[in-house]
Amino acid sequence: MKNKLLYWSITVALAGFLFGFDTIVISGADQPIQKLWGTSAFFHSTFIMSMALWGTVIGALFGGIPCNTFGRKKTLFWIGILYTVSALGSAMATGPYLFSFFRFLGGLGVGASSVAAPIYISEIAPAKDRGKLVASYQFNIVFGILVAFLSNYLIGQYLGQNSWRWMLGIEAVPAIIYTIMVMGVPNSPRWLMMKGGAEEKVKAMLKVINPNSDVTTELADIKASLVKTSRDTLFSGKFSKSVWLAFLIAFFNQASGINFVLYYAPRIFEQAGIASDNVLGASIPIGIVNLIFTILGMYLIDKVGRRTLLMIGSVGYIVTLLGVAWAFSTGAEGVIVVAFVSAFVASHAIGQGAVIWVFISEIFPNTVRDSGMSLGSGTHWVFAALITMITLPVLEAFSTSTVFYFFAAMMGLQLLWVIFFMPETKGVSLEELERKLTS
């Protein structure tokens, strides 16, 4: 039974691997594509680099609709199809507009997966293990990022002028594997109950999920949480605390500059004086550090809690962002920039990276979890898209050190928010959290 739960969680979390791979693989194709099609800085930022993110915004904002209507499982299956078509189409694109269209499709998959996968895992996980099981989605994101960095580097070294096409196209292989695997997972018991599923079937699922629990009491709690009133809409006011918590954690995630760093790492390192033929290789330590500290975050999230991890990460953000800003303002060696950037990514991995998807998937009641997750994920991706879209124009208008000082100031605000406003959610059932956050 435990093996089944683990298998289902890992399978669904593989959507995170494709998320991470798809998000970062573009960094290796960034400059070759701009040279090939001769695009301006504005067009390149707005279409080539940001189009996937605008797809992600739409996928996140509306991903709750298919999750609610068709179920988490079917939504996860079609996410795999989107990834596959996007990878093959981007690799074979003959111009910037067609390329942007296929990247947009992949973005829809990323956005929808950031809604569907955390919801599904949170709804099948026992309260005591929910943190690390949902965080396995984040682990797969950073594993996908590392594999993308390695893949880009190796393909760039050995496949010559059109290597960027292989960098993008190879994603179709894990996408097809994931799509086949996800067909074998069951629907979540909470979604089944929400759609009037047979109680005996739901009880059997709950017994698999947590063999030592009183499934009759657990089922009664779930049924009670599904009793709707006229106020059970996301923006009715009843769930305002959860709405603000989801919005702010998502906003601060992107205000850290994490997507700015991950998307444009080769450019940042080039500005720091690292030779252009070494910048892809210099990005690999980021992926390794990200993976190691994500594993540490997964280990700690159900032990020390979400709030403590976010405090640790916030302090790390502030120190490392100030370090990067100092390095650029004083003209320090490129290796110092790589070290500070890697430490910044470590701070993200153990803090926001480990916490964000877990926290948002926990804080909304069963009746509005789909739309609540869409709100949090959509907020995250709107700001990610805006930051990515304006990056090149901002770097032309301001010094790199000024940009990093700005991100450090935002993380000072995050630390204050965590200390004074963020509740702890570890070890509490979803139904009990609903009672606490709506009381």
N, C-alpha and C positions, 0 to 999 in steps of 0.2 A: 504493500500500500504506500509506504514511504517512497519507494522507488518510482511508483506511478506519479506521485505528486512532484517529485524532483524532475522527472522526465517531461511532464507537461510544462513546468516552469521554465526549464532550460530551452525547450522547443520554442515557446512563445518569446523568450528572451532573445532568441536568435534574430528576431526582427530588429533588435538593438544593434546586432553586428552589422546588418545591412544599413541601418541608420548611420552608424559611425563611419563605415566604409564609404557610403555614398556622399556623406557630408565633406569628407576630407580628400577624397580622390581627386577632386577638382583642383586642389592646390598644385598638383604635379602638372596639370594641363593648363594652368592659368596663363603663364607667359608664352608658351608655344602657340596657344590659340590666338592670343592678342597679336603676335607677330604674323601668324598665318593669314588672318583675315583683316589685319590692319585696323582694328577697332580703336576708337578714342577711349580715354580714361573713363569718361562718363558712360559711354555705351557698354564698355567692358564690365564696369561695376554694376550697372543697372540691369543688363540682360545676361551676359555670360556668367558672371559670378553670383548674381542675386536671384536669377529666375527660379532656381531650385528652391530657394528660401521662400519666395512668394508662393510657390506650390505648397511648401510646407505649412505656411500660414493658413492657406485654405484647407489643407488636409487636417490641420489641427483644430481650426475653428468649427469645421463641419464634421469631423470624425466621430463625434458623439452621436450623430444621427444614425449612420449605419450600425454603430455599436448597439444602440438601443433597439432599432427596428429589426435588423437581421441577426444580431448577436455578435459577441466578441469574436467567436471562432471564424465565421464567414468573413468578417471584416479583415481579420488577420490573413486569411487566405488570399483575398484580393490585393492586399498590400504586397504580397510576394509577386503577384502578376505585374503590378505597377513597377516594382524594382527591376524585374526581368526585362520588360519592354523598354524601360528608360535606359538601362545599361547598353543594350544592343543598339537602340536608336541613336544614343549620344555618340557611340563609337563610330557609327557609319554616317553621321551627319555631314552634309556637303556644304553647309553654310551656317552663319551665326544664328539665324532665326530658327532653322530646323533644330539646331543643337539646343537652343534655349527651350524649345517646345518639349523635347525629350527630357531635358533636365527638370523642367516643370513637372512632368509626370512622376519622376523619381521623388521630387519634393512632396507631391501628394502622398506618396507612400511613407516618407519620413514623418510627415505631420500626423497622418492617421495612426501610424505605429506608436507615436508618443502619447496617444490617447488610449488606444485599444490594448496594447501590451501591459502597461502598468495596471490598468483597470482589471484585466483578466487575472493577472498574478495576485493582486491584492484581494480579489474575491475568492480565490481558491486557497490562500495561504492561512495557516493558523496564526493567531495574533503574536505568539512568541517568536515566530520565524518570519513574519511578514516583511520586516525591514530588509533582511538579507536576500530573501527570495525576489522581492521587487527590485532590489539593488542589483540583482543579477542581470537585469535589463541594462543598467548603466555599465556594468562590467563588460557586457557584450558590445556596447557602444564604443568604449575605449579600446577594447580588443580589435574591433573593426577599424578604429582610427590607426592603431599601431600597424595592423596588416596593410592598410592603405598606404601609410608612409613607406613601409618596407617594399610593398609591391611597386609603388611609384619609383622608388630608388633603383630597384633591380631592373625593372622594365626600361627606365630611362637610360641605364648603363648599357643595356645589351640590344635594344630593339630600334635604335636609330631615330630618324627624322619623324616618323609617324607613331612614335611610342605612346603619345598621349591617347591615341585611339585604343590601344591595348590596355592602358591604365584604366580607362572607363569601361571597356567591354568585358573585362574579366569578372566584373561584379555579377554578371549573369549566372555564373557557376554556383556561388553560394545562394543566390536568389532562388534558383530552381530547386536546390536541395531543401531550403527552408519551406518553400511552397508545398512540397511533397510531405514533409514531416508534419506541418501544422494541420494537415487533413486528419491526423490521428488523435488530436486532442479533443476532449469533450467540451460541451458548453458549460459555463460557470453556473454553480447552483443558485447564486443570487439572481442572475439573469433569468434562469429557468423559472424561478418563483415569481419574478416580476411579470413574466409572460404567461403565468398560470400553468406551469409545468406540474407533472404528477409528483405528489409529495413523496411517495416511496422512492422514486428515482432520485429526488433531491436528497433524501435521507441517506441513500446509498453513497452518493457523492460526498456528502459531509463526513460519512464514516471513513471513506478513503482519505480525505483531507486530514482529519484529526481523529484517529481511532479511539483515543482516550476521552473524547468529549461526550457530553450528554446531547445526542443529536436532536432529541425531542425538544429540549429547552432551546438549543441553538436555532432550530427551525422556527420555533415560536417567536424568538427575537427577530429573526429575519422577516417573518410575516407581519409582525407589529410595525417594523420599520417601513414596510411597503404600503401601509395605510395612508392614502393621500388626502390632503385637505386642499382647499382653494388657495392656501398660502404656499403650497409645495411647488413653487417655481423658483428658478435660480435667483432671480432678482426681486423676489417678493419682499425681501427684508428679513425673512426668517433665517436665511443662510448668509447674511451680510458679513459675519465674522469670517466664515470660510472663504467667501469671495475675495475679501481683502487679503487674507493670508496667501491665497493662491496667486493673486495678481502680484503682490509684492515679492514673493520668493522668486517668481518667474522674471519680474523686472530686474531685480538685483542680480540674478544669474547672468543676464546679458550685459548689465552695467559694469560687470567685472572686466569685460573685454575679452572673454574666453574665445568667442567665435572670431573676433578680430585677430587674435594670436594664431588660432588653429588654421584659419583660412589663408592668412597672409604670412605664415612663418617664413617661407623662403625669401619674401621681400624684406621682412624685418631683419633677417640675418644678413642679407646682402647690404642693407643700409648700415649694419654694424661692422661691415668690413670683411665679411666672409666671402671667399671667392665664389663666383656664380656657379661653378661646376661642383661645389661642395655643399650648396645650400640644402639640397634634398637630403643628403646624408646627415647634415646637422639637425634636420627635423626628427630623425629617428629617436634621439634621446627623449624628446617630448613624449612620443608614443610609449616608450618603455616606462618612464616615470609615471605617466598617466595610468598605466595598467597596474603597476605595483601599488600605488597609493589608493587606487580604486578597490583593490583586493583588501587593503587595510581598512578602508572605509566600510566595506561589506562586513568585515569581521567585527567592527566596533559598533555598527549602527543599532543593533539590538542589545548591546551591552551598555554603552554610555548614552545612547539616545541621539535623536536627530538634532536637538537644540545644541548640545555640547559640540558635536561635529561641526555645525555651522559656525559656532564661535571660534573654534580652532582654525577653520578655513578662512574666516574673515580676517583674523590677525595675520595669517600667512599671506593673504591677498595684499594687505596694506604694505607689509614689509617688502615683498617681492616686487610689487608694482613700483614702489618708490625706488627700489634698487635698479630696475630697468630704466626708469626715467633718469636717475643719476648717471647710469652708464652712458646713455645717449647724450646727455647734456655735457659730460666731461670728455667724451670721445674715447671711453675705455675700450679695451680689446674686445673683439667679437666673441671670444670664448666666455667672457664675463657675462655678456648679454645672454648667451645660450644657457649659462648656469642659472641666472635669475629667471629667465623664461621657464626653464624646466622646474624650478622651485615654485613658480607661480602656478604651473599646471598641477603640481603636487598638491598645492593648497586647494585648488579647485576640486581635484579628484576626491580628497578626503572630506571636503565640506559640501559645497553646492552640488557637485557631481554625484556624490553618494546619496544626497538627501532629497533633491528636488522632486524626482518622479515618485519616490516613496511617499513623501509628505502630501503632495497634491492628490494622490490616489486614495489617501486615508481620510482626508478632512471633509469630504462631502458625503452626505447620506445616500443610501441605496437609490432613492427616487430621483436624485439629480446628479449622481456620480458621473454619468456620461457627459452632461452639459458642463458640469464643474471642471472635469478633467480637460474638456475642450477649451474652457476659459483660460485655465492655467497654462496649458500647452500653447494655445493660440497667442497669449501674451508673450510667452517666451520667444515664439518664432516671429512675431511682428517686430520685436526689438532686435532680434538676430538679423532679420532681413534689412531693417533700416540701417543698422550699424555696418553691415557688409556693403550695402549700396553706397553709403557716403564715405567709405574708408579711403579710397584713392583720392577723391577731391579734398578730403580733410587732411590727408598726408601732404598734399600739395600746398595747402593753406597754412598748416601749423607744423611746428617741429614735432618729431616723434616723441621727444621727452614730454612735451605739453600734453599729448594724447594720453600717455601713461600716468601723468600726474592727475589728470581728470578721472581716470578709472580708479586710482587709489583713493581719491576723495569720495567717490561713490561707495567704495567698500567700507569707508568709515561710517557712512550712513547705514549700511547693511548691519554692521556690528551693533549699532545702537538699536536697530529694529529687533535683532535677535535677542538682545539682553532684556529689552523692556516689553516686547509684544508677542514673541513667538511661543506658542505652547509646546509642551512635550507630548508625543503621541506613542512612544514605544510601549509595547506589551498590552495595549488596550484594544479590545475588539472594535470592529467597524461600527457596530450598533451602539456600543458604549460611547465611542467618540462622537457619534451623532447627538447623543443626549447631552454631552458636555458642551459641545460647540453651538448648540441651538437653545440651551437653557437660558 
